[in-house]
Amino acid sequence: MARVFRAKMEGALGFQKPAAVKVVLPASGEKGQSLRQQLIQEARLGGLLNHPNVIQTFDCGELEGFPYIAMELVEGPGLDDLVNEVGPLPPAAALDIAIQVARGLHHAHAATHEGEPLAIIHRDVKPSNVLIREDGVVKVMDFGIAKVAMEDALSTATGMTKGTPSYMSPEQLAADPLDLRSDLFALGAMIHYMISGQTLFTGSSLTEVMLRIIQVDETVRSRAVLTDAEALVPGLGAVLGRLLVKSRDDRYATADLLERDLVALRRRLPDEERILARLVEEHFAGTLAKAREKATAVTGPQAGRGAAQDSDSMAAPRPHPPKRNRPS
């Protein structure tokens, strides 16, 4: 639906600020209008949110018929990239990420505008919508399909199922009215992904994935999700048991209540303050190593000289994955 560019904002007196600019790809007819409206909604919601764990929105507009949104540029991997690189995360790192995501979600859920509650529901909480900055600060991004209870005009149409299937809640698949507990279900699935390195709800077809979500209680039981989590971090199984459950009434009522329990679990683990920063450093080191390996894979009589030159030239600037602040 869009492309994201690394950019630089410039102002008076030499002011400069790095940014990520998302530009909607050209599309005609109803699809084009829908993409444009989705970007506008993302910008309007982003402008109302101001929290360290939510991507900051700087500006939006339209240039030569192309709608764009300018956002905070995050130098760091997506959670999906990180887990793909290092596998299951250390429990302390997984809890640090989950705590910060819960804080960002609570800010959105509790946000108000001119005294009125916005009741923003993200609706697409997933690993690729979570970025981890080099210093370990976690950012939730992409509120483009968020549901705002206060203003239906700002939201996607009621009854439409939008999001990423493997992280949808049972009520989301059923196109039922949603509340913030749907985001907490997705966060529960993401916690499982972080500690296991595996997506919980998978299948050979979309129908199979949906069935496993609808039958979440059986899925969790058959895969020993709670017992495995409890063995890893005592108490974590109980937390996941209040997230990965079909009935919304059995889940945490709010993200800050979840955060409280996650913080309590984190305090029982060894204090590894820089663990996320170290994981990001390792991720970039792995990215650089893979780039060098690819360069040395060139065949032919010039392979040695050419590969060495390319490798040396990559050592100065740290290579960052090209798809940061990426669109859905």
ABEGO torsion letter per residue (X at the ends): XBBBBBBBBBBBGGBBBBBBBBBBBBBBEAAAAAAAAAAAAAAAAAAABBBAABBBBABBEBBGGBBBBBBBBBBEBBAAAAAAAAEBBBAAAAAAAAAAAAAAAAAAAABBBGGBBAGBBAGABBAAABBBBAAGBBBBBGAAABBBAABAAABBBBGBBBEBAAABBAAAAAGBBBBAAAAAAAAAAAAAAAAAGBBABBBABAAAAAAAAAAAAAAAAAAGAAAAAAAABBGAAAAAAAABBABAAABBABAAAAAAAAAAAAAABBBBAAAAAAAAAAAAAAAAAAAAAAAAABBEAAAAAAAAAAAAAAAABBBBBABBGBBX
